[in-house]
Amino acid sequence: MNLIKPEVAINDLMVEIPNGTIQLRDDRTKQKWIVEIKPFLLTKFPVTQDLYFEVIKENPSTFKGNRRPVETVTWQESVIFCNVLSCLNNLSSCYSFCKHTDEVLFDQTANGFRLPTEAEWEYACRAGTSGIRYGELDHIAWYKNNSQESTQVVGQKEPNRWGLYDMLGNVWEWCSDIYDPQVYGSYRIFRGGGWCDEHRGVMASTRRRSHPTKFKIDDLGFRIARNKH
């Protein structure tokens, strides 16, 4: 099956997320804030290795398998994937790279593919629930106690109420946002917990961050979003 063209083939992998609000919190600074969410589209699964290979023509993953999530990718590699996929589908790129600096500009109004913001990510993960997770951990996530020390094929655990799989566990997922530019510079946020995390790290509110071009690890991947037009 052609996963790249036409555009509808990609859209078949996406779930429409309704509008709403989400309260985020930063355990480091003890801050809380409210974010309004507009309707958007989000893929049912993390980007898989077969899809990544179709777009980028290489597979950087440590744990190989077409239907396993791609991992060992930097934030920059994730947004390059989004831009290339947008180009293949004749859509506007959401990211642009400054030639003489490390700055990456994010146009959230563009019609192409992108990483979700962290507010969108947590809102979609919770799917209207208010607990630390959207279900019983062993039923919804691959983590240290059940992962057999590797990623697993996507979609085997129970989805949340909105039909999203593997939002928690399996791999952490890069988000578009810079974490705290005053303290951490260009560090970007990732969410969700991974296959090697203890249960206490696999929660809807857990936030992590790292360098966008240098950091890559075998429990960190991404899923893609798109504005609803």
C-alpha positions in Angstrom: 0.0 0.0 0.0 1.3 3.5 -0.9 1.6 5.3 2.5 2.7 8.6 1.1 0.5 9.5 -1.9 -2.3 10.4 -2.2 -2.7 12.6 0.8 -5.8 10.7 1.9 -3.7 7.6 2.6 -2.0 9.6 5.4 -5.2 11.1 6.6 -6.6 7.6 7.1 -4.0 7.2 9.8 -5.2 10.3 11.6 -7.8 11.0 14.3 -9.7 14.2 14.6 -9.1 15.8 18.0 -11.9 18.2 19.1 -11.4 21.6 20.6 -11.1 22.2 24.3 -8.8 23.3 27.1 -6.0 21.7 29.0 -4.2 22.7 32.2 -0.4 22.0 32.0 2.0 22.0 34.9 5.8 22.0 35.3 6.9 20.0 38.4 10.3 21.8 38.3 8.9 25.3 38.6 5.6 24.4 40.2 3.8 26.5 37.6 0.4 25.7 36.1 -1.2 27.3 33.0 -4.3 26.8 30.8 -4.1 26.3 27.1 -6.9 26.5 24.6 -6.9 23.8 22.0 -8.3 24.2 18.5 -9.4 21.1 16.6 -6.5 19.3 14.9 -5.5 15.9 13.5 -3.1 13.4 15.1 -1.9 10.1 14.0 -3.3 7.0 15.7 0.2 5.6 16.2 3.7 6.9 16.7 5.5 7.1 13.3 6.5 3.6 12.4 9.7 2.5 10.8 8.1 1.5 7.5 6.5 5.0 7.1 9.8 6.7 8.2 11.7 4.7 5.6 9.2 5.6 2.8 9.7 9.3 3.5 13.4 9.5 4.5 14.8 6.4 2.8 16.7 5.2 5.9 15.9 3.6 9.2 17.9 4.8 12.3 16.1 2.6 14.8 17.9 0.4 17.3 15.0 -2.1 17.5 14.2 -3.0 13.9 10.7 -3.8 12.7 8.4 -2.2 10.1 5.5 -1.7 12.5 7.6 -0.8 15.5 7.9 2.9 16.2 10.9 4.7 14.7 13.3 5.8 17.4 16.9 7.0 17.8 15.8 10.2 16.1 16.6 13.8 17.1 14.0 16.5 17.3 15.4 18.1 14.1 15.2 14.8 12.3 11.6 14.5 13.3 10.7 17.9 11.9 12.6 17.2 8.7 10.4 14.2 8.3 7.4 16.4 8.7 8.6 18.8 6.1 9.5 16.1 3.6 6.1 14.4 4.1 4.4 17.8 3.6 6.3 18.3 0.4 5.4 14.9 -0.9 1.8 15.8 -0.4 2.0 19.3 -1.9 1.4 20.9 1.5 3.1 23.9 3.1 6.0 23.1 5.4 5.5 24.0 9.1 9.2 24.4 9.9 11.9 26.6 8.4 15.6 26.5 9.3 17.7 29.7 9.7 21.0 29.4 7.7 23.3 31.1 10.1 21.8 30.1 13.5 20.4 27.0 15.1 16.9 28.6 15.2 14.0 26.7 13.7 10.9 28.7 13.0 7.5 27.0 13.5 4.5 28.1 11.5 1.6 26.5 13.3 -0.8 28.0 10.7 0.7 26.0 7.8 -1.3 23.2 6.3 1.5 20.6 6.4 2.5 17.9 8.8 4.1 18.8 12.1 4.8 17.6 15.6 2.0 18.3 18.1 2.5 21.1 20.7 2.9 19.7 24.2 -0.5 21.1 25.1 -2.1 19.3 22.1 -0.2 16.1 23.0 -1.4 16.0 26.6 -4.9 17.0 25.7 -5.1 14.2 23.1 -3.5 11.7 25.5 -6.0 12.4 28.2 -8.9 12.3 25.8 -11.3 13.8 28.3 -10.0 11.9 31.4 -8.6 13.5 34.5 -6.4 10.8 36.1 -2.7 10.3 35.7 -3.4 7.9 32.8 -6.3 7.1 30.5 -6.5 3.5 31.6 -4.8 0.7 33.6 -1.1 0.9 32.8 -0.5 -2.7 31.7 -3.5 -2.5 29.4 -2.5 0.7 27.6 1.3 0.9 27.6 4.6 -0.9 27.1 6.9 0.0 30.0 9.7 -1.6 32.0 7.6 -4.3 33.6 6.1 -5.7 30.3 8.2 -4.5 27.4 10.8 -7.3 27.3 13.4 -4.5 27.1 12.6 -3.2 23.7 10.0 -1.3 21.7 6.9 -3.3 20.5 4.7 -3.2 17.4 2.3 -0.3 17.6 -1.4 -0.7 18.2 -1.3 -3.8 20.4 -2.5 -2.1 23.6 -5.8 -0.5 24.3 -6.4 2.9 22.7 -7.7 5.9 24.6 -11.3 7.2 24.2 -10.4 9.0 21.0 -8.8 6.0 19.3 -5.1 6.9 19.9 -2.7 4.1 20.6 0.6 4.0 22.5 0.2 7.6 23.8 1.9 6.3 26.9 4.8 3.9 26.9 6.6 2.2 24.0 8.5 5.4 23.0 8.6 9.0 24.3 7.3 11.5 21.7 8.9 14.7 20.6 6.7 17.8 20.7 7.2 21.1 18.8 7.8 23.3 21.9 10.9 24.7 23.4 11.0 23.9 27.1 12.5 26.9 28.8 14.7 29.1 26.6 16.0 31.2 29.5 17.4 28.1 31.4 17.8 25.4 28.7 18.2 27.3 25.5 16.9 25.4 22.5 16.0 22.2 24.4 12.7 20.7 23.1 10.0 18.8 25.0 9.1 15.1 24.8 6.2 13.3 26.4 4.7 10.0 27.2 7.3 7.6 28.7 9.0 4.7 27.0 9.6 1.0 27.1 12.3 1.2 29.8 10.6 3.5 32.2 9.2 2.6 35.6 5.5 3.1 36.1 6.0 6.5 37.8 7.5 7.9 34.6 4.6 6.8 32.3 1.9 9.4 33.0 0.0 11.9 30.9 1.6 14.9 32.7 5.3 13.8 32.6 7.5 16.3 30.8 11.1 15.8 29.7 13.4 17.8 27.5 16.7 17.6 25.6 18.9 19.0 22.8 17.1 19.2 19.4 20.1 18.2 17.2 22.3 16.1 19.5 20.0 13.9 21.6 18.7 10.6 20.2 17.9 7.4 22.1 16.2 4.1 21.6 13.1 5.0 23.5 12.3 8.3 21.9 10.3 8.7 18.7 7.4 11.0 17.6 3.9 11.1 16.1 2.6 13.7 13.7 -0.2 16.3 13.7 -1.9 18.5 11.2 -4.2 21.5 11.4 -7.9 20.8 10.7 -8.9 22.8 7.6 
